[in-house]
C-alpha cells in the first residue's frame, strides 16, 4: 500500500490514536443522528400538516420553509462538525465520511417523509 500524499495528511490529527479517532467519529455521528431525527421529525410533521390540514398558500409557505430549513441544517452542520470534531488522519477519509453521513441523512429523510403518506 502506498503512502498518502503529504497534502492529504491532516498533521494535527496524527497525535490521536485510532481508538480516540473512532470515539470522536462516533460522537459526531450520534450528534448528527440526533439532529437528523429532529430534522426529519419536523419534515414529517410539516408534510403531514400540509396534506391533512392545508389552509392554502400560507400553510404551503411555512411548511415549505420548514422543510427546506430542516434539510439545510443537516447539510450545513455535517461538514462543520466533521472538520471540527472528527479526528481523521487523511482528508480523503474525512471527505468520504462526510459524504456517507449526508447520504444517510438524505436517504433516511426521504424514506421517513415518503412513509408518512402510507398512513
C-alpha positions as semicolon CSV with decimal commas, in nm:
position;residue;x (nm);y (nm);z (nm)
1;X;0,000;0,000;0,000
2;X;0,129;0,341;-0,096
3;X;0,182;0,623;0,149
4;X;-0,068;0,909;0,128
5;X;0,027;1,237;-0,033
6;X;0,154;1,492;0,222
7;X;-0,128;1,731;0,125
8;X;-0,381;1,458;0,216
9;X;-0,245;1,412;0,569
10;X;-0,407;1,611;0,849
11;X;-0,093;1,655;1,053
12;X;-0,254;1,792;1,369
13;X;-0,473;1,480;1,399
14;X;-0,186;1,231;1,383
15;X;-0,143;1,252;1,760
16;X;-0,486;1,092;1,807
17;X;-0,480;0,714;1,833
18;X;-0,713;0,502;1,624
19;X;-0,939;0,443;1,925
20;X;-0,958;0,815;2,004
21;X;-1,037;0,900;1,643
22;X;-1,307;0,632;1,634
23;X;-1,454;0,767;1,958
24;X;-1,472;1,121;1,817
25;X;-1,626;0,999;1,491
26;X;-1,885;0,800;1,685
27;X;-1,975;1,106;1,895
28;X;-2,010;1,321;1,586
29;X;-2,220;1,054;1,414
30;X;-2,450;1,023;1,716
31;X;-2,491;1,401;1,734
32;X;-2,572;1,413;1,363
33;X;-2,814;1,122;1,405
34;X;-2,995;1,313;1,679
35;X;-3,007;1,622;1,458
36;X;-3,130;1,407;1,170
37;X;-3,406;1,257;1,381
38;X;-3,517;1,602;1,492
39;X;-3,494;1,744;1,143
40;X;-3,675;1,451;0,985
41;X;-3,946;1,473;1,252
42;X;-4,003;1,837;1,161
43;X;-4,019;1,747;0,792
44;X;-4,266;1,465;0,856
45;X;-4,483;1,692;1,073
46;X;-4,478;1,966;0,810
47;X;-4,568;1,719;0,533
48;X;-4,847;1,568;0,739
49;X;-4,988;1,907;0,831
50;X;-4,970;2,029;0,472
51;X;-5,153;1,722;0,343
52;X;-5,425;1,689;0,608
53;X;-5,473;2,045;0,736
54;X;-5,388;2,266;0,442
55;X;-5,516;2,620;0,473
56;X;-5,394;2,740;0,136
57;X;-5,089;2,942;0,043
58;X;-4,992;3,034;0,399
59;X;-4,968;2,669;0,502
60;X;-4,768;2,586;0,190
61;X;-4,531;2,876;0,259
62;X;-4,444;2,786;0,618
63;X;-4,428;2,411;0,560
64;X;-4,203;2,454;0,258
65;X;-3,978;2,690;0,453
66;X;-3,958;2,442;0,742
67;X;-3,878;2,151;0,511
68;X;-3,602;2,343;0,334
69;X;-3,454;2,473;0,662
70;X;-3,457;2,124;0,814
71;X;-3,261;1,987;0,520
72;X;-3,016;2,276;0,507
73;X;-2,934;2,246;0,879
74;X;-2,800;1,894;0,837
75;X;-2,609;1,967;0,519
76;X;-2,460;2,281;0,673
77;X;-2,367;2,122;1,007
78;X;-2,221;1,793;0,882
79;X;-1,902;1,946;0,735
80;X;-1,862;2,185;1,030
81;X;-1,892;1,909;1,290
82;X;-1,676;1,668;1,093
83;X;-1,398;1,919;1,039
84;X;-1,405;2,034;1,399
85;X;-1,451;1,709;1,593
86;X;-1,364;1,405;1,380
87;X;-1,000;1,311;1,411
88;X;-0,933;1,171;1,065
89;X;-0,571;1,125;0,969
90;X;-0,638;1,188;0,598
91;X;-0,853;1,442;0,417
92;X;-0,977;1,180;0,173
93;X;-1,122;0,963;0,452
94;X;-1,267;1,275;0,615
95;X;-1,446;1,367;0,293
96;X;-1,573;1,013;0,239
97;X;-1,717;1,000;0,592
98;X;-1,886;1,340;0,550
99;X;-2,039;1,223;0,222
100;X;-2,163;0,899;0,378
101;X;-2,323;1,087;0,668
102;X;-2,501;1,327;0,433
103;X;-2,616;1,043;0,206
104;X;-2,750;0,852;0,505
105;X;-2,948;1,156;0,618
106;X;-3,093;1,215;0,273
107;X;-3,200;0,851;0,237
108;X;-3,339;0,840;0,591
109;X;-3,520;1,168;0,540
110;X;-3,671;1,062;0,206
111;X;-3,789;0,724;0,335
112;X;-3,938;0,874;0,653
113;X;-4,114;1,154;0,467
114;X;-4,247;0,919;0,199
115;X;-4,367;0,666;0,456
116;X;-4,599;0,927;0,610
117;X;-4,814;0,911;0,300
118;X;-4,884;0,540;0,360
119;X;-5,058;0,606;0,691
